[in-house]
Amino acid sequence: MTNRLLERQVSLVEYMTSGAAIFGDSRGLSLAPAIEGIDRRLLQLEAHFSYAKRRDKIMTVFPMTFRLLGRSEAEIVRDFVECCPPASINRLENARQFHRFLSSRWTREPPNPPYAPDVAACELACAEVDADFEDRDWQLARNEPDQRNSGIRRCRAVVLLRCVYDIRPIFETGLEHAVPTKRETRLVVALPPDANGPLVSEVMPAVFDLLAALDDWANTPEPDVDPDFAKLLAELTARGMVEARR
């Protein structure tokens, strides 16, 4: 009995996450023996509603990316559904899954526009930085034993991006008014203290490399020994990029 119930559940999940059920063209598709007898119309209705919820979760993370997909959106979404059945109900997990799918697709065919990959990466970074507590994988680090390390480290709520295009204008003025220029751009997505949302900042290569190296606590010189570094540290801390502890 248990095996038969499990087989029915697996068959239901496979059917209702299939493109045929979701997009309503499953009339020629036979049901698995385990779910024979269930009203096909009800299954398709449930499949479509489940897909709509998943799509909404993904679109809240990638609003500008979806607009950039343009006419190819329907084909891309259909291919995503066929290739990547949902593995979680978590919003960020579904967004990461869609981003991996897009990144893989863009290695086989050039993205249009060419700066779409940078926009998608930045939108995902903003969502991860601004995620709810339970969504943040890196928040697990907050549960580590408090050994009272002194020094500085990169804030956990920070994502570093190396972009081929300068896409900051898109996030500052919107798609209608921005034309990204092609140049290597180092972006830091952070959540400054008391900010209403993530801040996307361009930094110099030396600062980017410094932040990339600060995965763990590092000692810092005394302020009177290196006042310029102390000033930089204060600015990075104010922008939510670095945390310091003495």
Beta strands, then each sheet from edge to edge (+ up, - down):
strand 1: 151-154
strand 2: 158-166
strand 3: 181-190
strand 4: 199-202
strand 5: 242-245
sheet 1: 1+ 5-
sheet 2: 2+ 3- 4+
end
